[in-house]
Amino acid sequence: MYTTELQKSTTIQSLEDPKLVAAFEARVAADEFIEPKDWMPEAYRRTLTRQISQHAHSEIVGMLPEGNWIGRAPTLRRKAILLAKVQDEAGHGLYLYCAAETLGVSRDALTEALLDGKAKYSTIFNYPTLTWADIGAIGWLVDGAAIMNQVPLQRTSYGPYARAMVRVCKEESFHQRQGYEIMIALANGTAEQKRMAQDALNRWWWPSLMMFGPPDENSPNTEQSMRWRIKRETNDELRQKFVDITVPQAEFLNLTIPDPDLKWNEGKQAYDYGEIDWDEFYAVVKGEGPVAKERMKARRDAWEEGSWVREAADAHEAKRRERKAA
Ligand code: FAQ
């Protein structure tokens, strides 16, 4: 839906005052932050609304796979860490919804777009967490991929998004470490624990690479988003950096990345890796992921069960306004 809207608003953009557009582009090119009350092209606003809201939905849906293990964490220490991590993800979702709201769209409208299937969330959260090792693999790989993508977003051109990313990145860094620490414990544990760690790596590796989005040549938004400095690096650039940083970490764990084509390329000083199954990626984007229905049901139920809280907050706000007006 959003790509179509972007095309529509690109047409609108051609009707926008060229002087305003030129001044906006110059500010972006000079690495100035664009703030909520500044003039911005409609297509810029829509692209940001799409990206930030997808990001917010991902943080919130992303609590579900790990939430599944809070009650089954193997020790009190692991449970406390996991609880804190999942709560951090809720906080990230909230900062991001606030950043999206500064673009003039309500949080309710954003949530409804998700529940109506018009807005997306990251494909990665449509895979199940089958064993405790999956919690290690999520922290190590999923948070690792998230950091790789989000560090450059601290310099994204939209001020509220960039500032939200600063705190998010600090917390994601702790998340990545806790996941890797679980993997270290399992990889150095019993044969069964090592098998669990390898199995989790086998299942999470390729979906983690898909998190970075389609290859640049099939990414409809990258070119414009790079020009507007919404994105600071392309999908393929970030994916390559992630592979390069993660392969030595897997070697340290004595685990094998499930890719027979993975090999160091001396010429490019980076790893070559095998073909990603893009059919799987697009199927998951379309809502056909292994646990996609479960995830959306959980979000729908939470929205419905929380309606009394929203009503109470509205009633409180109405009373506050009445008192102020009196
Ligand atoms: N999943 O033209 P592009 C996390 C869509 S946070 C689903 O390349 P773009 C923390 C894309 O929206 C994880 N859809 O798009 C955590 C577009 O849709 P359209 C989330 C995807 O925006 C850890 C279409 O495909 N992070 O993990 C995906 O330029 C652990 C064409 O793609 C962010 O959202 C995907 N993987 O680049 C929480 C970071 N990839 O226009 C809990 C911010 C692409 O057809 C536990 N976002 N699409 O409606 C971004 O950096 C960008 O939006 C990209 C995609 C790189 C994700």
Residues whose N, C-alpha, C, O or C-beta is under 5 A from the ligand:
A	BS01	FAQ	M1 Y2 T3 Q51 Q54 H55 S58 E59 G62 M63 E89 K120 Y121 S122 T123 V142 D143 A146 N149 M210 M211 F212 G213 P214 S219 P220 N221 T222 S225 V285
